[in-house]
């Protein structure tokens, strides 16, 4: 049953993004930013924790999950380190994802060339 909840939750999050792309004048960059910020807000409010318990990877994989990871890292780092946790917590919690994105971007840049439009 967890697979069904994950599929439905992830699908709804992606469908909402597609609706925003198709029916608004928002750029994809603004939509992605809105997803991350909404994940931070939902994570800070405690709602996202309940959603991840229900849907698992269906809630953790989209960009809202990245925002939730950042919020959780900041919260834990503030409890542990105090004021400096505001700066270090989000980067520490999301370091694996950020590093993977940078490494894959570098590898793709080595093997593929951009074309002028």
N, C-alpha and C positions, 0 to 999 in steps of 0.2 A: 504494500500500500504506500510505502514511503516513496517508491519510484513514481507513482501516479501523482502524489502531492508535489514532488520535485518538478515533474514535467509540467504540471498545470501552473505552478507558481512561476517558474522560469519562463514559460510561454506567455503568461499574462504580463510579466515585466517587459519582455521583448516586444509583445504586441502593442503595449502602451507606447513604447519608444517608436515603433513603426507608425503608429497613428500620429504621433507628434511630428514625425518627418513628413508624412504625406499631407496633413491637413493644417499645418502651421508654417509660418515663415522662419521658424527657429532653425539655426544651422545645426548640423550634427554635433559640432563641438559644444554648443550651448546645451544641447540635450544630454550629452555625456556628462557635462559638468553638473547639470541639474540632478542626474541620477546619483552621482557621487555625493553631492550635498544632501540629497534626500536620504541617502543611506546613513550619513553622519547624524542627521536629525532624528531619524527613526531609531538609530542605535543609541543615541543619547537619551531618548525618551524611554528606552527599554522595550519598545514594541518589536524591534528587529530580532531580538533574542528569542522571543516566542515564535516568530516566523521561521527562524532557522531550525528551531526544535521540530516544527511541523514539516517543513519542506526540505531541510537539509541542503544539498548542493543546489537545488532549484532557487534558493534564496542567496546562497553564498557566492555563486559563480558570477552573476551579473554585476555590473558596476555598483549597484546599491550595496552589495556585499563588501566591495572594496571600501566604500565609505564607512560601513559598519566596522570593518577591521581597523580603520584609522581611528574612529571614535573609541573603540574598545582599548586600543593601544595607548591612546592619550589618557584615558581614565585610569588604567592600571599604572601607567608611568607617573601620573600625578600622585597617586596613592603611595608609590614607592619612593619617588625622588623629589616630590614637591613641585615647585614652580617650573623648574627646568623640564619637567615631564611634558609640559605643553608643547615644547619644541621637539623633543626627542621621541616622544611616545608614538606618534603616528608613523614616523619614518622607520622606527624599529619594528613595529608590528607589521608594516607592509613591505619590509625590505626584500623579502623573497620574491614577491610579485613585481616590484620595481626592478630588481636585478634581472629577472627573467625577461621582462619587456625590453630592457636595454640590450641584453645579450642577443635576443632574437632580432631586434632592429639592426644591430650591428652586422649580424650574420646575413640578413637579407640584403643589407646595403652592399655587402661584399659581392654577392652573386647576381644582383639585379640592378639594372640602370633605369633611372626615371626617364620618361620621354617628355619632351616639350609638347604643350597642347597646341 
